[in-house]
Amino acid sequence: MLVRVFGIFGIILGAAYFNEGVAILGLFSFALSQKANDVVVRYLLFVTWDFLFGTALIVAGIGVLLLKEWARVMWLGLMPALVLVHLGI
């Protein structure tokens, strides 16, 4: 039962990251229209990380919800990576 709660948490967290990536994508297109190259690179970095973590967390969350072994390993790898990326930013 507790494992499935982690799966639901992963799906919610992944959806939040994916949503943030979509929101930043709008700012990215605005930066492209203004030809602000330094801002474009910064936004591209954040959009890429948000989509990567959002998609990976949703996939891992669904796998954990279905009690798959590969998802447990993926989840245990994603959480420290997520913390390290946030500390780096």
MIMIKE-697342 format. One record per atom (N, C-alpha, C): x, z, y. Coordinates in pm, whole numbers, plus 50000, padded with zeros to 5 digits. Layout:
REM residues N
XZY
...
REM end
This chain:
REM residues 89
500825000049881
500005000050000
500865000050126
501905008550130
502775009350246
503534996350267
503894989650159
504614977050169
503744966550238
502484966350208
501564956650272
501404959650421
501534972150460
501484975550602
502684969350674
503844969550610
505014962950667
504784947950680
504084942150584
503744927950591
502854924750710
501854933050731
500954931050846
501734933150976
502594943250979
503434945651096
504324933651124
504884927751021
505744915951038
504994904051094
503774902051048
502964890951099
502624893151247
502264905351283
501924908451422
503164907151511
504284912451465
505524911551543
505984897051556
505874889451449
506254875351454
505354867451547
504064870451545
503134863551635
503454866751781
503874878951808
504244882751945
505484875051991
506484873951904
507674866151939
507334851551958
506514846051870
506134832051879
505354829552008
504454838652043
503694837552167
504604838352289
505594847052284
506544848052394
507344834952408
507694828852294
508394816052298
507544805252363
506254805152334
505354795452396
505264797752546
505204810252587
505134813552730
506414809252801
507554811852740
508824808152802
508994792952802
508394786252704
508454771652700
507824765552825
506774771752876
506184767153002
507154768553118
507884779453123
508904781253227
510064771453208
510354768353082
511414758853051
511074745053107
509834740753089
509424727753142
509444727753295
509104739153357
509194740253503
510634739353549
511554745953477
512974745353513
513524731253498
513044723953397
513464710053382
513014701553499
511814704053549
511304696153660
512054699253789
512614711153800
513364714953920
514854711453909
515254706553793
516644702653766
517624714153787
517224726053747
518074737853755
518784739353620
519954733353607
520634732453478
521024746053420
521454755353502
521844768453450
520634776053398
519514774653465
518284781253421
517764774753294
517904761453283
517434754153165
518144759053040
519464760753049
520224765252933
519804779452893
519594788052990
519174801752961
517794802052896
516854794452949
515524793952890
515544787752751
516354777452733
516454771252602
516954781052497
517914789552535
518434799652444
517334809552405
516584814452502
515524824152473
514384817952393
514014805552426
512944798952352
513354796952207
514584792852185
515074790752048
515054803651968
515564814552026
515574827351955
514164832251928
513274830852026
511904835652007
511194827851897
511324814651898
510684806751793
511294809551657
512614811151652
513294813951525
512824827251468
512874837751547
512464850851498
510964851451474
510184845051557
508744845051537
508354838451406
508904826851381
508594819751256
509104827451135
510334832251143
510914839551030
510144852451001
509724859551104
508974871951082
507584869351026
506954858551069
505644855351013
505774851850865
506784843750831
507004840050690
507334852350607
508234860750657
508594872950584
507404882350572
506604883550678
505444892250675
504414887750572
504184874650565
503244869550464
503804871950324
505114869750306
505724872350176
505664886950136
505914895950230
505844910250200
504404914250171
503474908350244
502054911150218
501664907050076
502274896350026
502004891749890
502944897849786
503774907449830
504694914849743
505714905749673
506334896749747
507364887849693
508744894049715
509624892449616
510964898349625
511814891549733
511724878249744
512514871149845
512124875749986
510864879350005
510404883750136
510974897550171
511114905950070
511704919150095
513144917850141
513884908950076
515284906650115
515344900450255
514434890950280
514384884650413
514054894850521
513104903650492
512714914050587
513884923450616
514594927350511
515724936550529
516884929850604
516964916650598
517974909450676
517554906950819
516284904950841
515784901950975
515794913951068
515484925451018
515384937151106
516724940651172
517834941451097
519104944151166
519514932551259
519224920151219
519554908751305
518774909351435
517524913251427
516694914551546
517224925251639
517634936451583
518194947251664
519504942751731
520364936151655
521654931551709
521464921251821
520524912251803
520264902351909
519754909152036
518864918852020
518364925852138
519444934152205
520324939952128
521444947352189
522394937752260
522584925952204
523454916052266
522874910552396
521554909252401
520934904052522
520954914752631
REM end
